[in-house]
Amino acid sequence: MTLITPAAKSLKSSTNDGKIFEEAIQIAYETAMDGLGATKKMIPQHGKQVAHREKSFGLQDPGATVGMLIIRTIANHILGNTLQY
């Protein structure tokens, strides 16, 4: 949820603002990347990482990483593999 919800809202907002779909996808991808980076500053509240709360601080959330891979794959398919990682 840390990155999928903001990316979806960004996509909806961009298309409502009249941006072309490809540009909206790019913006949603960038929003998701920001969300992924933000997970490094969070302490886990759920899942397996809870047992390692302090050790997990500063690390990317594994679930968010999977979400990012899904979003990146979809965006790359739409944009023709033009995303910069």
SULGIKA-V550380 format. One record per pair of residues at least 6 apart in sequence whose ideal C-beta (glycine too) atoms are under 7 Angstrom apart, sorted by the first residue. I is the first residue (numbers start at 0). J is the second residue. D is the distance in Angstrom with one decimal. If there is no record, write none. Layout:
I;J;D
I;J;D
This chain:
1;34;5.0
1;37;6.6
1;38;5.6
1;60;6.7
1;63;5.1
2;31;4.4
2;34;3.0
2;35;5.4
2;63;5.4
2;66;5.5
2;67;6.2
3;66;5.0
5;30;5.2
5;34;5.3
6;27;4.5
6;30;5.0
6;31;4.0
6;70;5.8
9;26;5.6
9;27;4.6
9;30;4.1
10;23;5.4
10;24;6.9
10;27;4.1
13;22;6.8
13;23;3.6
13;26;5.0
14;20;6.8
14;23;5.0
21;77;6.8
21;78;5.9
24;74;5.0
24;77;5.2
24;78;6.2
25;78;6.8
28;70;6.2
28;71;6.6
28;74;4.5
28;82;6.2
31;67;5.7
31;70;4.7
34;63;6.8
35;59;6.3
35;63;5.3
35;64;6.8
35;67;4.8
38;59;5.7
38;60;3.7
38;63;4.7
39;57;5.5
39;58;6.4
39;59;5.9
41;60;7.0
42;52;5.2
42;55;7.0
42;56;5.7
43;49;5.2
43;52;5.8
43;55;5.1
46;62;6.7
48;55;4.7
71;82;6.4
74;82;5.9
75;82;5.4
